[in-house]
Amino acid sequence: TTYLSTTLSLAQFHLFILFHLSHCPPLIRCYFCIGHQLDPDLSPTNLREFPPKNIDGFISKMRETSTTKVILTGTTTDPLLYKYGVELHNLLRDKLLTNTHVSIHTNGLLALKKINQFNLYDSCTMSINSFDPATFKKIHGTKEMPDLAAILQVSNVPIKLSCILTEYNFEQ
């Protein structure tokens, strides 16, 4: 009998860690959002704290695993609502490996208002599930849409769009 033994190092994988923020009234309320299904006790409120709880452990784990990508996101809110966004970005840049890619996953509604903070990131994923205002309102619970054309004009970072297909937008 021949046994094949393989040892894989973490460096062989593309690792990233999501740093999520929670518990603030969202700018939009997507009916399919996973955050609506989570027990609030599992995600303590952290939008008004700096530094965030457990940031030292987070940074240690990133360094220990040589992880070089972090995505700031939210389960029940948008990361651009975080009061200390610039400070968090600067802390991550200071404490993580020098080649760490720091990105944000946002709905884009605050991108223009916070363009200086937005432009600090290496990249952005923006959730836009329809360009049709009526469909957007059905999905997001608001008629207010991000102005993607204006954001693209003033953004210094690459923007990737993400879209969740729903019963309302799948034919668009």
Summary of the structure (lengths in Angstrom):
residues: 172
radius of gyration: 18.1
end to end distance: 56.1
largest distance: 65.4
contacts: 464
relative contact order: 0.16
helix: 31%
strand: 15%
